Amino acid sequence: MVLEASIGRVTVIELSADEARRLQLRAQGLLGTDGRRGGVPGVLRRLGAVQLDTISVLARSHELVPYARLGPVGRAAVEKAYWGGGAGFEYWAHAASVLPMSEWPYFAFRRREFRRRGWRWHKVPEGVCDDVLKRLRVDGPLTTKELGGAKSGADWWQWSDHKIAIEWLLDIGEVVCVRRVGWRRVYDLAERAVPADLLAEDPDDETCLTRLVAQAGRALGVATRADLADYFRIKAEQVDAVVEAAGLVPVRVAGWRNGAWADPGALSAPARGRHATTLLSPFDSLVWDRARTSRVFGFDHRLEAYVPRAKRVHGYFTMPVLAGGRLIGRVDPAREGATLVVRQASLEPWATRTAARAESSVAALCAALRKAAEWVGCDTVRVERMTPTDLLSNVNARLAE
C-alpha cells in the first residue's frame, strides 16, 4: 500500500520494498502487458537505452533485451527496430548503447563535454579528421576497416589514426553510428543520418539533463539518486540540479538506506499482472547496476567473462533467471550443435529452502531454459553442474520430458 508522510512541507510517499520492486519490474517491461506494447521499438522507447556488448553466447545482449520482454523475436526485427530507417543511433549512454533517434538532441551536453576536453582515450592526429569527413562525404557510410583499418599494432588499444579520428568524430557528433555489420560500426555524417529538425536542436545542458533524468525515472519507476545518475552515466550533482524539474516525486522505500524518487506515472496504479519467466542478459537495464540489483532483488551478480577461468564461481556469461518477479538463480549457457548446454546452473538459497520452493524454482528454471533453447533453434537442453547438487538429476529429467 502506498502511504504518504509529511516531512516539513514536503510530502514523501512511502513504499514497501516489494512495491518498489514491482514498480521497477513494470517500468522495465517485465510485469504486466505494457512491456509488450509497440514490439521492439516500444522496448527501446520505454527503456531509453539498450546496452551493446561484443559477447555473444545465445545471442548478443541487445537481442536478449527485447527477447526477455517479448519472447522469441527474430534478429531481423530487432535490427530493423534499432537501425531501420534512422530509428536509432549508437552513442555513449550507459556504456555504448542503442538510443531512439528522438534522443539525439539531448546528448548535446555530452558532445559539448567531449569538445571542451579535446580528447577521450587518444590524442586526435592533426588533419586526419578532415580526411575521414571527406571520405564519408564522397563514399557514403563506411566502417573503420573501409577507412583504413582499426589498429596500428597487435593490441586492441593500439588504434590507427583513422580509428582515433572516427571515434572522436562520433564523440563530438560530427558522425553517427547508423548500424553494425559483422559487429563493426558503420559511420555516416550526422548531417545525413540525423533528421534535420533534430540536428537543428541545440538544447542547453540543463534541458538535456532534465530530459535524461526524467527518462531514467520512467525506465526505473523508483530510483535513488545514484540509480538515476548511473542509468545514463551522469553525475550525482547533475541529478540533484534537475530532479524536481524532471517531474519526479520523493519517496521513501522501506529498507533502503537512502531516499528515492519515483515517476508519478508509476505511482498512478498498483503494479499487477503476469510476471515474465526468462533469462536476462547481464547487461539488461534491470540488472546492469549491481548495487541496485542487490538492493532491489537481494541478488549479487557479477559478470565473470573477464575473470580467469579457475577463479570463476558461476561461469563465463552468467545470465540471471527471472521468475515470479524475483531473481531466483543464474545459468552459464553455451551451444553444442542443436543442444543448449548449461555449464553451471545455480538457484539462490532462499529459492530452495523448502520442498515447495525448490519445486517451483526448478519448474521456472526449466521453463526459462526451454524457452531460450527454442528461440535459438536448439531441440535439447542439458545442465552439466547444478547448485544445489541434489537437484541436478531432477532438472535434467524435467528438461528431457
C-alpha positions as CSV (number, residue, x, y, z in Angstrom):
1,M,0.0,0.0,0.0
2,V,1.3,3.4,-0.9
3,L,1.3,5.7,2.1
4,E,2.1,9.4,2.4
5,A,4.1,11.1,5.2
6,S,4.8,14.8,5.5
7,I,8.4,15.8,6.4
8,G,8.4,19.6,6.9
9,R,6.4,21.0,4.0
10,V,7.3,18.1,1.6
11,T,5.1,15.1,1.2
12,V,7.0,11.9,0.9
13,I,5.3,8.8,-0.4
14,E,6.2,5.7,1.5
15,L,6.6,2.3,-0.3
16,S,7.3,-1.2,0.8
17,A,10.3,-2.9,-0.7
18,D,8.0,-5.3,-2.6
19,E,6.1,-2.3,-4.0
20,A,9.3,-0.7,-5.2
21,R,10.4,-4.0,-6.8
22,R,7.2,-4.5,-8.6
23,L,7.1,-0.9,-9.8
24,Q,10.6,-1.3,-11.2
25,L,9.7,-4.6,-13.0
26,R,6.6,-2.9,-14.6
27,A,8.6,0.1,-15.6
28,Q,11.2,-2.2,-17.2
29,G,8.5,-4.0,-19.2
30,L,8.8,-7.3,-17.2
31,L,5.5,-7.2,-15.3
32,G,2.1,-6.9,-16.9
33,T,1.2,-6.3,-20.5
34,D,2.6,-2.8,-21.0
35,G,6.0,-4.2,-21.8
36,R,4.8,-5.9,-24.9
37,R,3.2,-2.9,-26.5
38,G,4.9,-1.5,-29.5
39,G,7.1,-4.5,-30.1
40,V,10.9,-4.0,-30.2
41,P,10.6,-0.2,-31.0
42,G,8.4,0.1,-27.9
43,V,11.0,-1.7,-25.8
44,L,13.7,0.8,-27.0
45,R,11.4,3.8,-26.3
46,R,10.5,2.5,-22.9
47,L,14.0,1.8,-21.7
48,G,15.5,4.8,-23.4
49,A,18.8,2.9,-24.0
50,V,19.8,-0.7,-24.8
51,Q,23.4,-1.5,-23.9
52,L,25.6,-3.1,-26.6
53,D,28.3,-5.6,-25.9
54,T,30.7,-7.7,-28.0
55,I,30.0,-11.0,-26.2
56,S,27.6,-13.4,-28.0
57,V,26.5,-16.6,-26.4
58,L,22.9,-17.4,-27.1
59,A,22.7,-14.1,-28.9
60,R,24.1,-10.6,-28.4
61,S,23.0,-8.6,-25.5
62,H,20.9,-6.1,-27.5
63,E,18.9,-9.0,-28.8
64,L,18.5,-10.6,-25.4
65,V,16.9,-7.4,-24.0
66,P,13.7,-7.5,-26.2
67,Y,13.7,-11.3,-26.0
68,A,13.3,-11.1,-22.3
69,R,10.2,-8.8,-22.7
70,L,8.6,-10.0,-25.9
71,G,9.6,-13.7,-26.2
72,P,11.1,-15.2,-29.4
73,V,11.7,-12.1,-31.6
74,G,13.7,-12.6,-34.8
75,R,17.1,-10.9,-35.3
76,A,15.9,-9.1,-38.4
77,A,13.0,-7.5,-36.3
78,V,15.5,-6.4,-33.7
79,E,18.0,-4.9,-36.2
80,K,15.2,-3.1,-38.1
81,A,13.8,-1.6,-34.8
82,Y,17.2,-0.3,-33.8
83,W,18.6,0.9,-37.1
84,G,16.0,0.7,-39.8
85,G,15.0,4.0,-41.4
86,G,17.0,6.0,-39.0
87,A,15.1,4.7,-36.0
88,G,18.0,4.8,-33.6
89,F,21.7,5.6,-33.2
90,E,24.6,4.4,-31.1
91,Y,26.2,6.6,-28.5
92,W,27.6,6.7,-25.0
93,A,24.7,6.4,-22.6
94,H,25.0,3.6,-20.1
95,A,28.2,2.5,-21.9
96,A,27.8,2.1,-25.7
97,S,24.1,1.8,-26.3
98,V,21.4,2.0,-28.9
99,L,19.2,5.0,-28.4
100,P,16.0,6.2,-30.1
101,M,16.9,8.8,-32.7
102,S,14.5,11.2,-30.9
103,E,17.0,11.5,-28.1
104,W,19.8,12.8,-30.4
105,P,19.4,16.5,-29.2
106,Y,19.6,15.6,-25.5
107,F,23.1,14.1,-25.7
108,A,24.4,17.5,-26.8
109,F,25.6,18.1,-23.3
110,R,27.9,15.1,-23.6
111,R,29.1,16.1,-27.1
112,R,30.0,19.5,-25.7
113,E,31.8,18.0,-22.8
114,F,34.0,16.0,-25.2
115,R,34.7,19.1,-27.2
116,R,35.7,21.0,-24.1
117,R,38.1,18.2,-23.1
118,G,39.5,17.9,-26.5
119,W,40.1,14.1,-26.5
120,R,38.8,10.9,-24.9
121,W,41.2,7.9,-24.9
122,H,43.7,9.0,-27.6
123,K,45.1,12.3,-28.8
124,V,43.5,13.1,-32.1
125,P,46.0,13.2,-35.0
126,E,46.1,16.5,-36.8
127,G,44.4,16.6,-40.2
128,V,43.0,13.0,-40.1
129,C,39.5,14.1,-39.1
130,D,39.3,16.2,-42.2
131,D,40.4,13.2,-44.3
132,V,37.8,11.0,-42.7
133,L,35.0,13.5,-43.2
134,K,35.9,13.9,-46.8
135,R,35.8,10.1,-47.4
136,L,32.4,9.9,-45.8
137,R,31.1,12.8,-47.8
138,V,32.2,11.2,-51.1
139,D,31.8,7.5,-50.4
140,G,28.9,7.4,-48.0
141,P,28.6,5.3,-44.8
142,L,31.9,3.3,-44.1
143,T,33.4,1.0,-41.5
144,T,36.7,1.6,-39.8
145,K,38.1,-1.2,-42.0
146,E,37.0,0.6,-45.1
147,L,38.5,3.8,-43.8
148,G,41.9,2.2,-43.5
149,G,41.8,-0.2,-40.6
150,A,41.2,0.0,-36.8
151,K,44.6,-1.0,-35.4
152,S,48.2,0.1,-35.8
153,G,49.6,-2.7,-33.6
154,A,48.8,-6.1,-32.2
155,D,47.0,-4.9,-29.1
156,W,43.4,-3.8,-29.1
157,W,44.2,-0.3,-27.7
158,Q,46.7,0.5,-30.4
159,W,44.3,2.3,-32.6
160,S,45.2,3.5,-36.1
161,D,45.0,7.2,-36.8
162,H,41.7,6.7,-38.8
163,K,40.2,4.8,-35.9
164,I,41.1,7.5,-33.4
165,A,39.7,10.2,-35.8
166,I,36.4,8.4,-36.5
167,E,35.7,7.6,-32.8
168,W,36.5,11.3,-31.9
169,L,34.1,12.5,-34.6
170,L,31.5,10.1,-33.1
171,D,32.1,11.5,-29.6
172,I,31.5,15.1,-30.7
173,G,28.6,14.4,-33.0
174,E,30.1,15.1,-36.4
175,V,29.4,11.5,-37.4
176,V,26.9,8.9,-36.3
177,C,27.0,5.1,-36.0
178,V,23.9,4.2,-38.0
179,R,24.2,0.4,-37.8
180,R,26.6,-2.5,-37.2
181,V,27.7,-5.1,-39.8
182,G,29.6,-8.1,-38.5
183,W,29.8,-6.1,-35.3
184,R,31.7,-3.3,-37.0
185,R,30.3,0.1,-36.6
186,V,29.1,1.8,-39.8
187,Y,29.6,5.5,-39.7
188,D,27.9,8.3,-41.6
189,L,27.8,12.1,-41.5
190,A,25.5,13.4,-38.8
191,E,24.1,15.9,-41.4
192,R,23.0,12.9,-43.5
193,A,21.9,10.4,-40.8
194,V,20.1,12.7,-38.3
195,P,16.7,14.2,-39.3
196,A,17.2,17.9,-40.0
197,D,14.8,19.1,-37.3
198,L,16.6,17.1,-34.6
199,L,20.0,18.1,-35.9
200,A,19.0,21.8,-35.6
201,E,18.0,21.5,-32.0
202,D,20.7,22.6,-29.5
203,P,19.3,22.4,-26.0
204,D,21.4,23.7,-23.1
205,D,22.9,21.3,-20.6
206,E,20.1,21.8,-18.1
207,T,17.4,20.9,-20.6
208,C,19.4,17.8,-21.7
209,L,19.9,16.6,-18.1
210,T,16.3,17.2,-17.2
211,R,15.2,15.0,-20.1
212,L,17.6,12.2,-19.2
213,V,16.8,12.2,-15.5
214,A,13.0,12.1,-16.4
215,Q,13.7,9.2,-18.8
216,A,15.7,7.3,-16.2
217,G,12.9,7.8,-13.7
218,R,10.3,6.4,-16.1
219,A,12.5,3.5,-17.0
220,L,13.2,2.6,-13.4
221,G,9.9,3.5,-11.8
222,V,11.5,4.0,-8.4
223,A,15.2,5.0,-8.1
224,T,17.7,6.5,-5.7
225,R,19.8,9.5,-6.7
226,A,22.7,7.0,-7.5
227,D,20.3,4.9,-9.6
228,L,19.2,7.9,-11.7
229,A,22.8,9.0,-12.2
230,D,24.0,5.5,-13.3
231,Y,21.3,5.0,-15.9
232,F,22.8,7.4,-18.4
233,R,26.2,7.8,-16.5
234,I,25.8,11.4,-15.4
235,K,27.0,12.9,-12.1
236,A,25.0,12.7,-8.9
237,E,25.1,16.5,-8.5
238,Q,23.7,16.8,-12.0
239,V,20.7,14.7,-10.9
240,D,20.3,17.0,-7.8
241,A,20.1,20.0,-10.0
242,V,17.3,18.8,-12.2
243,V,15.4,16.1,-10.4
244,E,12.5,18.3,-9.4
245,A,12.3,19.8,-12.9
246,A,12.2,16.3,-14.3
247,G,8.9,15.8,-12.5
248,L,9.9,13.0,-10.2
249,V,8.5,12.9,-6.7
250,P,10.2,12.0,-3.5
251,V,9.5,8.6,-2.0
252,R,10.9,6.5,0.9
253,V,11.3,2.8,0.4
254,A,11.3,0.5,3.5
255,G,14.7,-1.0,4.0
256,W,16.5,1.4,1.6
257,R,19.2,3.4,3.2
258,N,18.8,6.5,1.0
259,G,15.8,8.4,-0.1
260,A,14.4,7.8,-3.6
261,W,12.4,9.3,-6.4
262,A,9.6,7.9,-8.4
263,D,7.9,8.6,-11.7
264,P,4.4,9.9,-10.9
265,G,3.0,7.7,-13.7
266,A,4.5,4.6,-11.9
267,L,2.5,5.5,-8.8
268,S,-0.8,6.1,-10.5
269,A,-1.8,2.4,-10.3
270,P,-0.6,-0.7,-8.4
271,A,1.9,-2.8,-10.3
272,R,0.0,-6.0,-11.2
273,G,-0.1,-8.5,-13.9
274,R,1.8,-11.6,-15.2
275,H,5.5,-11.9,-14.4
276,A,8.0,-12.7,-17.1
277,T,9.9,-16.0,-16.7
278,T,13.1,-15.6,-18.7
279,L,16.8,-15.5,-18.8
280,L,18.3,-12.0,-18.7
281,S,21.4,-10.6,-20.3
282,P,23.9,-9.5,-17.6
283,F,23.8,-6.1,-19.5
284,D,20.0,-5.8,-19.2
285,S,19.0,-2.5,-17.7
286,L,17.1,-4.4,-15.0
287,V,20.4,-5.7,-13.6
288,W,23.2,-3.6,-15.2
289,D,23.6,-1.7,-11.9
290,R,25.0,-4.2,-9.5
291,A,24.3,-2.1,-6.4
292,R,20.7,-1.5,-7.4
293,T,20.2,-5.2,-8.2
294,S,21.5,-6.2,-4.8
295,R,19.2,-3.6,-3.0
296,V,16.0,-4.3,-5.0
297,F,16.3,-8.1,-5.5
298,G,18.8,-9.3,-2.9
299,F,20.8,-10.7,-5.7
300,D,24.5,-10.3,-6.0
301,H,25.5,-10.5,-9.6
302,R,28.9,-10.3,-11.2
303,L,29.9,-10.8,-14.9
304,E,32.8,-13.3,-14.8
305,A,33.7,-13.2,-18.5
306,Y,36.9,-11.3,-17.7
307,V,37.7,-13.4,-14.6
308,P,40.4,-16.1,-15.0
309,R,38.6,-19.5,-15.6
310,A,39.9,-21.0,-12.4
311,K,38.5,-18.2,-10.3
312,R,35.0,-18.2,-11.8
313,V,32.2,-19.1,-9.4
314,H,29.2,-19.2,-11.7
315,G,30.7,-19.2,-15.3
316,Y,31.7,-17.1,-18.3
317,F,28.5,-15.4,-19.3
318,T,26.2,-15.7,-16.3
319,M,22.6,-14.9,-17.1
320,P,20.2,-14.2,-14.2
321,V,16.9,-16.2,-14.2
322,L,13.8,-14.0,-13.6
323,A,10.6,-15.7,-12.4
324,G,7.7,-14.6,-10.3
325,G,9.2,-11.1,-10.1
326,R,12.4,-12.4,-8.4
327,L,15.9,-13.3,-9.5
328,I,15.8,-17.0,-8.5
329,G,19.2,-18.0,-9.8
330,R,21.6,-17.9,-12.7
331,V,22.9,-20.0,-15.6
332,D,26.0,-20.1,-17.8
333,P,24.8,-21.2,-21.2
334,A,26.6,-22.4,-24.3
335,R,25.7,-24.2,-27.5
336,E,26.8,-27.6,-28.8
337,G,25.1,-28.1,-32.2
338,A,21.4,-28.4,-31.5
339,T,21.8,-28.7,-27.8
340,L,21.7,-25.8,-25.3
341,V,24.3,-26.7,-22.7
342,V,24.3,-25.1,-19.3
343,R,27.8,-25.4,-17.9
344,Q,26.6,-24.3,-14.4
345,A,23.1,-23.5,-13.0
346,S,22.6,-22.1,-9.6
347,L,19.5,-21.4,-7.6
348,E,19.5,-18.9,-4.8
349,P,19.5,-20.5,-1.3
350,W,16.1,-18.9,-0.4
351,A,14.6,-20.4,-3.6
352,T,15.3,-24.0,-2.5
353,R,14.7,-23.5,1.3
354,T,11.6,-25.7,1.3
355,A,10.5,-28.5,-0.9
356,A,7.7,-26.4,-2.3
357,R,10.0,-23.6,-3.2
358,A,12.5,-25.9,-4.7
359,E,9.8,-27.5,-6.9
360,S,8.6,-24.1,-8.0
361,S,12.1,-22.8,-8.7
362,V,13.1,-25.9,-10.7
363,A,9.9,-25.7,-12.8
364,A,10.7,-22.0,-13.5
365,L,14.3,-22.6,-14.4
366,C,13.4,-25.4,-16.8
367,A,10.7,-23.3,-18.4
368,A,13.2,-20.4,-19.0
369,L,15.8,-22.8,-20.4
370,R,13.3,-24.5,-22.8
371,K,12.0,-21.1,-24.0
372,A,15.6,-19.9,-24.7
373,A,16.5,-23.2,-26.4
374,E,13.5,-22.9,-28.8
375,W,14.4,-19.3,-29.6
376,V,17.9,-20.1,-30.7
377,G,17.0,-23.3,-32.6
378,C,18.1,-25.9,-30.1
379,D,15.9,-29.0,-29.6
380,T,17.5,-30.3,-26.4
381,V,18.8,-28.8,-23.1
382,R,21.4,-30.3,-20.8
383,V,22.6,-29.0,-17.4
384,E,26.2,-30.1,-16.6
385,R,26.5,-28.8,-13.0
386,M,23.9,-27.6,-10.5
387,T,23.8,-25.8,-7.2
388,P,22.3,-27.3,-5.1
389,T,23.9,-30.5,-6.5
390,D,21.0,-32.8,-5.4
391,L,18.6,-31.0,-7.9
392,L,20.7,-31.8,-11.0
393,S,19.0,-35.1,-11.9
394,N,15.6,-33.6,-11.3
395,V,16.3,-30.7,-13.6
396,N,17.7,-32.8,-16.4
397,A,14.8,-35.3,-16.1
398,R,12.4,-32.4,-16.5
399,L,14.3,-31.0,-19.4
400,A,14.3,-34.4,-21.2
401,E,10.5,-34.8,-21.0
